[in-house]
Amino acid sequence: MSMLTPPGMGGKYRITGDKYPRMRQRRRRGRFVVVVVASVAALSLVGWGTLQLIDVFTGGGKQASAAGPKADCATKASPSASADSAASVPRPAQITVNVYNATPRSGLAKDTADELQKRGFKIGDVGNASKEFDKKIKGTGILLGPSSSLNSSLPVLATQLTSAERRTDAARKGAAVDLIIGDAFKNLTAKPDADKALAALADPQPTPTASKKSC
């Protein structure tokens, strides 16, 4: 019997050699493997959770950068009020214009009135200017109308003589406006330029106004 054989054990339980079987060490190795697997799984979960937190605070990394600004910080454009004001601008056919000549040159009032009529305006009185303006206008002319015409009829008439001065009279009654021809007057604004200005006045393009939400 070997000296390694425990007392009372013989036959098929006889142990030979100089070392005991390592049964307990195999159990420890199995537990060690379980611990390692559990640790790896725990670390994986921690790493995954960290990445999710990073994505939350950075907006999704490269995908968010490629998509542009965050939805909360998106730039929005709102049209200016000029598009709404266009609805109050009348057409030339709705405007009655009185044409007065404040210069020593004869025939200017009639010729100018005829040209305005060709361009679609209604013509009212045509003749010489009153003493208030006669021989007293050094510029190309004065466009005069009631207070209500400041942002309606006068801008439309001004497209036909862009260099004219605009004035309003609060005491004036009626909707008609006056074109009083001054000393520097030569001709009305060229029709192609006047038509272009009139089209822009009737259908203005809204100017986008950028606004940002706070991030």
C-alpha positions as YAML, in Angstrom:
chain: A
units: angstrom
residues:
- id: 1
  name: MET
  ca: [0.00, 0.00, 0.00]
- id: 2
  name: SER
  ca: [1.26, 3.41, -0.85]
- id: 3
  name: MET
  ca: [1.94, 5.82, 1.91]
- id: 4
  name: LEU
  ca: [-0.52, 8.17, 0.21]
- id: 5
  name: THR
  ca: [-3.42, 5.75, 0.57]
- id: 6
  name: PRO
  ca: [-5.67, 6.77, 3.47]
- id: 7
  name: PRO
  ca: [-6.23, 4.14, 6.12]
- id: 8
  name: GLY
  ca: [-9.07, 1.75, 5.41]
- id: 9
  name: MET
  ca: [-8.99, 2.34, 1.65]
- id: 10
  name: GLY
  ca: [-7.71, -0.34, -0.61]
- id: 11
  name: GLY
  ca: [-8.51, -2.21, -3.77]
- id: 12
  name: LYS
  ca: [-9.93, 0.02, -6.43]
- id: 13
  name: TYR
  ca: [-9.65, 3.02, -4.09]
- id: 14
  name: ARG
  ca: [-5.97, 2.54, -3.74]
- id: 15
  name: ILE
  ca: [-4.10, 5.70, -4.63]
- id: 16
  name: THR
  ca: [-0.67, 5.50, -6.11]
- id: 17
  name: GLY
  ca: [1.80, 8.24, -6.71]
- id: 18
  name: ASP
  ca: [3.07, 11.01, -4.55]
- id: 19
  name: LYS
  ca: [0.15, 13.60, -4.82]
- id: 20
  name: TYR
  ca: [-3.47, 13.73, -3.74]
- id: 21
  name: PRO
  ca: [-6.20, 14.21, -6.35]
- id: 22
  name: ARG
  ca: [-7.03, 17.91, -6.92]
- id: 23
  name: MET
  ca: [-10.79, 17.63, -6.67]
- id: 24
  name: ARG
  ca: [-11.23, 20.81, -4.59]
- id: 25
  name: GLN
  ca: [-9.03, 22.85, -6.90]
- id: 26
  name: ARG
  ca: [-11.33, 22.03, -9.86]
- id: 27
  name: ARG
  ca: [-14.30, 23.40, -7.93]
- id: 28
  name: ARG
  ca: [-12.42, 26.63, -7.23]
- id: 29
  name: ARG
  ca: [-11.51, 26.95, -10.90]
- id: 30
  name: GLY
  ca: [-15.20, 26.63, -11.87]
- id: 31
  name: ARG
  ca: [-16.18, 29.34, -9.41]
- id: 32
  name: PHE
  ca: [-13.39, 31.54, -10.70]
- id: 33
  name: VAL
  ca: [-14.71, 31.23, -14.25]
- id: 34
  name: VAL
  ca: [-18.20, 32.22, -13.11]
- id: 35
  name: VAL
  ca: [-16.82, 35.24, -11.27]
- id: 36
  name: VAL
  ca: [-14.82, 36.34, -14.34]
- id: 37
  name: VAL
  ca: [-17.83, 36.01, -16.64]
- id: 38
  name: ALA
  ca: [-20.02, 37.96, -14.23]
- id: 39
  name: SER
  ca: [-17.39, 40.69, -13.92]
- id: 40
  name: VAL
  ca: [-17.06, 41.02, -17.70]
- id: 41
  name: ALA
  ca: [-20.84, 41.24, -18.05]
- id: 42
  name: ALA
  ca: [-21.02, 43.91, -15.34]
- id: 43
  name: LEU
  ca: [-18.25, 45.94, -16.98]
- id: 44
  name: SER
  ca: [-20.03, 45.66, -20.34]
- id: 45
  name: LEU
  ca: [-23.24, 46.97, -18.84]
- id: 46
  name: VAL
  ca: [-21.38, 49.86, -17.19]
- id: 47
  name: GLY
  ca: [-19.64, 50.72, -20.48]
- id: 48
  name: TRP
  ca: [-22.90, 50.57, -22.44]
- id: 49
  name: GLY
  ca: [-24.63, 52.80, -19.91]
- id: 50
  name: THR
  ca: [-21.76, 55.30, -20.09]
- id: 51
  name: LEU
  ca: [-22.04, 55.47, -23.88]
- id: 52
  name: GLN
  ca: [-25.78, 56.08, -23.61]
- id: 53
  name: LEU
  ca: [-25.20, 58.95, -21.21]
- id: 54
  name: ILE
  ca: [-22.59, 60.42, -23.55]
- id: 55
  name: ASP
  ca: [-25.04, 60.22, -26.45]
- id: 56
  name: VAL
  ca: [-27.71, 61.96, -24.38]
- id: 57
  name: PHE
  ca: [-25.47, 64.89, -23.44]
- id: 58
  name: THR
  ca: [-23.73, 65.26, -26.80]
- id: 59
  name: GLY
  ca: [-26.80, 64.86, -29.02]
- id: 60
  name: GLY
  ca: [-25.89, 61.58, -30.65]
- id: 61
  name: GLY
  ca: [-22.28, 62.18, -31.68]
- id: 62
  name: LYS
  ca: [-21.52, 62.24, -35.38]
- id: 63
  name: GLN
  ca: [-25.10, 61.64, -36.43]
- id: 64
  name: ALA
  ca: [-26.27, 64.73, -34.59]
- id: 65
  name: SER
  ca: [-23.45, 66.77, -36.10]
- id: 66
  name: ALA
  ca: [-24.27, 65.58, -39.61]
- id: 67
  name: ALA
  ca: [-27.94, 66.33, -39.15]
- id: 68
  name: GLY
  ca: [-27.22, 69.96, -38.29]
- id: 69
  name: PRO
  ca: [-28.41, 71.95, -35.25]
- id: 70
  name: LYS
  ca: [-30.39, 70.27, -32.52]
- id: 71
  name: ALA
  ca: [-34.14, 70.42, -32.80]
- id: 72
  name: ASP
  ca: [-34.31, 72.54, -29.65]
- id: 73
  name: CYS
  ca: [-31.87, 75.06, -31.13]
- id: 74
  name: ALA
  ca: [-33.21, 75.03, -34.70]
- id: 75
  name: THR
  ca: [-33.26, 78.35, -36.49]
- id: 76
  name: LYS
  ca: [-36.67, 79.45, -37.62]
- id: 77
  name: ALA
  ca: [-37.49, 82.13, -40.16]
- id: 78
  name: SER
  ca: [-40.49, 84.35, -39.96]
- id: 79
  name: PRO
  ca: [-41.56, 86.67, -42.77]
- id: 80
  name: SER
  ca: [-41.46, 90.41, -42.23]
- id: 81
  name: ALA
  ca: [-44.59, 92.52, -42.08]
- id: 82
  name: SER
  ca: [-43.97, 93.96, -45.57]
- id: 83
  name: ALA
  ca: [-45.95, 91.11, -47.15]
- id: 84
  name: ASP
  ca: [-49.00, 92.00, -45.04]
- id: 85
  name: SER
  ca: [-48.76, 95.72, -45.86]
- id: 86
  name: ALA
  ca: [-48.85, 94.93, -49.60]
- id: 87
  name: ALA
  ca: [-52.55, 94.15, -49.28]
- id: 88
  name: SER
  ca: [-53.25, 97.87, -48.58]
- id: 89
  name: VAL
  ca: [-51.41, 99.11, -51.68]
- id: 90
  name: PRO
  ca: [-53.93, 100.20, -54.35]
- id: 91
  name: ARG
  ca: [-53.55, 99.66, -58.09]
- id: 92
  name: PRO
  ca: [-52.92, 102.68, -60.37]
- id: 93
  name: ALA
  ca: [-56.49, 102.38, -61.70]
- id: 94
  name: GLN
  ca: [-57.75, 103.04, -58.17]
- id: 95
  name: ILE
  ca: [-55.80, 106.28, -57.77]
- id: 96
  name: THR
  ca: [-56.97, 109.68, -59.00]
- id: 97
  name: VAL
  ca: [-54.08, 112.07, -59.71]
- id: 98
  name: ASN
  ca: [-54.34, 115.84, -60.09]
- id: 99
  name: VAL
  ca: [-51.43, 117.21, -62.14]
- id: 100
  name: TYR
  ca: [-50.30, 120.81, -61.59]
- id: 101
  name: ASN
  ca: [-47.49, 122.75, -63.23]
- id: 102
  name: ALA
  ca: [-45.47, 125.01, -60.89]
- id: 103
  name: THR
  ca: [-42.89, 125.98, -63.55]
- id: 104
  name: PRO
  ca: [-42.83, 128.74, -66.20]
- id: 105
  name: ARG
  ca: [-42.83, 126.08, -68.93]
- id: 106
  name: SER
  ca: [-46.17, 125.55, -70.59]
- id: 107
  name: GLY
  ca: [-47.75, 122.21, -71.46]
- id: 108
  name: LEU
  ca: [-45.99, 120.15, -68.74]
- id: 109
  name: ALA
  ca: [-49.13, 119.38, -66.77]
- id: 110
  name: LYS
  ca: [-51.09, 118.09, -69.78]
- id: 111
  name: ASP
  ca: [-48.21, 116.01, -71.19]
- id: 112
  name: THR
  ca: [-47.51, 114.47, -67.80]
- id: 113
  name: ALA
  ca: [-51.19, 113.75, -67.18]
- id: 114
  name: ASP
  ca: [-51.49, 112.04, -70.57]
- id: 115
  name: GLU
  ca: [-48.49, 109.81, -69.79]
- id: 116
  name: LEU
  ca: [-49.85, 108.89, -66.36]
- id: 117
  name: GLN
  ca: [-53.17, 107.98, -67.95]
- id: 118
  name: LYS
  ca: [-51.37, 105.66, -70.35]
- id: 119
  name: ARG
  ca: [-49.77, 103.99, -67.36]
- id: 120
  name: GLY
  ca: [-53.15, 103.21, -65.82]
- id: 121
  name: PHE
  ca: [-53.81, 106.12, -63.43]
- id: 122
  name: LYS
  ca: [-57.05, 108.08, -63.29]
- id: 123
  name: ILE
  ca: [-56.62, 111.77, -64.02]
- id: 124
  name: GLY
  ca: [-58.46, 114.48, -62.14]
- id: 125
  name: ASP
  ca: [-57.65, 118.19, -62.41]
- id: 126
  name: VAL
  ca: [-54.91, 119.39, -64.78]
- id: 127
  name: GLY
  ca: [-53.57, 122.96, -64.78]
- id: 128
  name: ASN
  ca: [-51.28, 125.47, -63.10]
- id: 129
  name: ALA
  ca: [-50.23, 125.13, -59.47]
- id: 130
  name: SER
  ca: [-51.71, 127.33, -56.74]
- id: 131
  name: LYS
  ca: [-49.86, 130.38, -55.42]
- id: 132
  name: GLU
  ca: [-48.61, 128.28, -52.50]
- id: 133
  name: PHE
  ca: [-46.43, 126.23, -54.90]
- id: 134
  name: ASP
  ca: [-46.21, 128.23, -58.15]
- id: 135
  name: LYS
  ca: [-42.55, 128.99, -59.03]
- id: 136
  name: LYS
  ca: [-41.53, 127.77, -55.56]
- id: 137
  name: ILE
  ca: [-40.55, 124.13, -56.21]
- id: 138
  name: LYS
  ca: [-36.87, 123.74, -57.04]
- id: 139
  name: GLY
  ca: [-36.87, 119.95, -57.20]
- id: 140
  name: THR
  ca: [-38.54, 117.63, -59.68]
- id: 141
  name: GLY
  ca: [-41.88, 117.82, -57.93]
- id: 142
  name: ILE
  ca: [-44.05, 117.26, -54.88]
- id: 143
  name: LEU
  ca: [-46.52, 114.43, -54.32]
- id: 144
  name: LEU
  ca: [-49.26, 115.69, -52.01]
- id: 145
  name: GLY
  ca: [-52.18, 113.77, -50.53]
- id: 146
  name: PRO
  ca: [-54.27, 113.17, -47.39]
- id: 147
  name: SER
  ca: [-52.79, 111.46, -44.34]
- id: 148
  name: SER
  ca: [-54.35, 108.16, -45.40]
- id: 149
  name: SER
  ca: [-52.33, 108.19, -48.64]
- id: 150
  name: LEU
  ca: [-48.92, 108.09, -46.95]
- id: 151
  name: ASN
  ca: [-48.61, 104.32, -47.13]
- id: 152
  name: SER
  ca: [-51.07, 103.68, -49.94]
- id: 153
  name: SER
  ca: [-51.54, 106.03, -52.91]
- id: 154
  name: LEU
  ca: [-48.39, 108.14, -52.54]
- id: 155
  name: PRO
  ca: [-45.91, 105.20, -52.73]
- id: 156
  name: VAL
  ca: [-47.66, 103.98, -55.88]
- id: 157
  name: LEU
  ca: [-47.51, 107.40, -57.53]
- id: 158
  name: ALA
  ca: [-43.90, 107.77, -56.40]
- id: 159
  name: THR
  ca: [-42.90, 104.83, -58.62]
- id: 160
  name: GLN
  ca: [-43.61, 107.14, -61.57]
- id: 161
  name: LEU
  ca: [-41.45, 110.00, -60.29]
- id: 162
  name: THR
  ca: [-39.00, 108.53, -57.79]
- id: 163
  name: SER
  ca: [-37.18, 111.79, -57.08]
- id: 164
  name: ALA
  ca: [-40.32, 113.69, -56.01]
- id: 165
  name: GLU
  ca: [-40.88, 114.82, -52.44]
- id: 166
  name: ARG
  ca: [-43.81, 113.28, -50.57]
- id: 167
  name: ARG
  ca: [-46.08, 115.32, -48.34]
- id: 168
  name: THR
  ca: [-49.42, 114.81, -46.58]
- id: 169
  name: ASP
  ca: [-52.06, 117.28, -45.47]
- id: 170
  name: ALA
  ca: [-54.15, 116.24, -42.46]
- id: 171
  name: ALA
  ca: [-56.85, 118.77, -43.33]
- id: 172
  name: ARG
  ca: [-57.20, 117.53, -46.88]
- id: 173
  name: LYS
  ca: [-60.41, 115.68, -47.78]
- id: 174
  name: GLY
  ca: [-60.96, 113.01, -50.38]
- id: 175
  name: ALA
  ca: [-58.61, 110.30, -51.66]
- id: 176
  name: ALA
  ca: [-57.11, 112.06, -54.71]
- id: 177
  name: VAL
  ca: [-53.41, 112.94, -54.71]
- id: 178
  name: ASP
  ca: [-51.54, 115.76, -56.45]
- id: 179
  name: LEU
  ca: [-48.43, 115.69, -58.60]
- id: 180
  name: ILE
  ca: [-47.02, 119.23, -58.59]
- id: 181
  name: ILE
  ca: [-44.26, 119.59, -61.20]
- id: 182
  name: GLY
  ca: [-41.12, 121.47, -60.10]
- id: 183
  name: ASP
  ca: [-38.31, 123.33, -61.89]
- id: 184
  name: ALA
  ca: [-35.97, 120.28, -62.08]
- id: 185
  name: PHE
  ca: [-38.60, 118.10, -63.75]
- id: 186
  name: LYS
  ca: [-37.71, 116.65, -67.16]
- id: 187
  name: ASN
  ca: [-39.65, 113.41, -67.52]
- id: 188
  name: LEU
  ca: [-41.42, 110.80, -65.51]
- id: 189
  name: THR
  ca: [-39.38, 107.76, -64.45]
- id: 190
  name: ALA
  ca: [-38.79, 105.49, -67.44]
- id: 191
  name: LYS
  ca: [-41.74, 103.12, -67.79]
- id: 192
  name: PRO
  ca: [-39.71, 99.86, -67.48]
- id: 193
  name: ASP
  ca: [-38.15, 101.10, -64.22]
- id: 194
  name: ALA
  ca: [-41.51, 102.38, -62.96]
- id: 195
  name: ASP
  ca: [-43.20, 99.06, -63.77]
- id: 196
  name: LYS
  ca: [-40.47, 97.16, -61.95]
- id: 197
  name: ALA
  ca: [-40.81, 99.36, -58.86]
- id: 198
  name: LEU
  ca: [-44.59, 99.04, -59.00]
- id: 199
  name: ALA
  ca: [-44.39, 95.25, -59.19]
- id: 200
  name: ALA
  ca: [-42.04, 95.14, -56.20]
- id: 201
  name: LEU
  ca: [-44.41, 97.37, -54.25]
- id: 202
  name: ALA
  ca: [-47.46, 95.26, -55.08]
- id: 203
  name: ASP
  ca: [-45.79, 91.92, -54.35]
- id: 204
  name: PRO
  ca: [-42.91, 92.41, -51.89]
- id: 205
  name: GLN
  ca: [-40.75, 89.44, -50.97]
- id: 206
  name: PRO
  ca: [-40.88, 88.81, -47.21]
- id: 207
  name: THR
  ca: [-37.56, 89.21, -45.48]
- id: 208
  name: PRO
  ca: [-36.81, 86.19, -43.24]
- id: 209
  name: THR
  ca: [-36.18, 87.09, -39.65]
- id: 210
  name: ALA
  ca: [-34.04, 84.50, -37.91]
- id: 211
  name: SER
  ca: [-34.90, 83.52, -34.35]
- id: 212
  name: LYS
  ca: [-33.29, 80.90, -32.16]
- id: 213
  name: LYS
  ca: [-34.63, 78.99, -29.24]
- id: 214
  name: SER
  ca: [-32.45, 78.91, -26.18]
- id: 215
  name: CYS
  ca: [-30.43, 75.74, -25.88]
...
